[in-house]
Amino acid sequence: MTSVKARGARHDELMPLLEAMFREFQDAAKKKPDGALNKKKVQIVNRLLESVFEILDGEVSRSYLDLLDEDDLPQNSDVVLMLGQAVAAMKAFHKKNYGFSSARGAYGWGLRAD
């Protein structure tokens, strides 16, 4: 397993993408909740989720997250549910692993409060 600092840096790179994708699917679900995705969109979502899962490796929340099924194309509302769970898990990872160290006088990944 990679270090918390490395996973934290990856978190910081991917979180804006995950949140943007989540917002896009929320908007789509408001317009057409039962609209089915095509295979290309499922692949795009899964590619991002696979990277998120690497960050969350070893976290309890990881066992509750799944990739989208390419054979049974999901609906927009399904994707909102899946991405919402991934966003929540990433926020929990941040809360657990990002903090302030008074000894170092800095915020950072893997720093514990003194």
Long-range contacts (C-beta under 8 A, 24 or more apart in sequence): 1-57, 1-58, 3-110, 4-97, 4-109, 4-110, 5-108, 5-109, 5-110, 7-54, 7-55, 7-57, 7-93, 7-97, 7-109, 8-94, 8-97, 8-98, 8-108, 8-109, 8-110, 9-109, 10-51, 10-54, 10-55, 11-55, 11-90, 11-93, 11-94, 11-109, 14-48, 14-51, 14-52, 14-55, 14-90, 15-90, 15-94, 17-48, 18-48, 18-52, 18-83, 18-86, 18-87, 18-90, 19-87, 21-45, 21-48, 21-83, 22-80, 22-83, 22-84, 22-86, 22-87, 25-76, 25-79, 25-80, 25-83, 26-80, 28-76, 29-76, 29-77, 29-79, 29-80, 32-76, 33-75, 33-76, 33-77, 34-75, 34-76, 34-77, 35-75, 35-76, 36-73, 36-74, 36-75, 37-68, 37-73, 37-74, 37-75, 37-76, 37-79, 38-73, 39-70, 39-73, 42-68, 42-69, 42-70, 42-73, 42-74, 43-70, 45-79, 45-82, 45-83, 46-70, 49-82, 49-86, 52-86, 52-89, 52-90, 55-90, 55-93, 56-89, 56-90, 56-93, 59-89, 59-92, 59-93, 61-85, 61-88, 61-89, 61-92, 61-93, 62-89, 64-89, 65-89
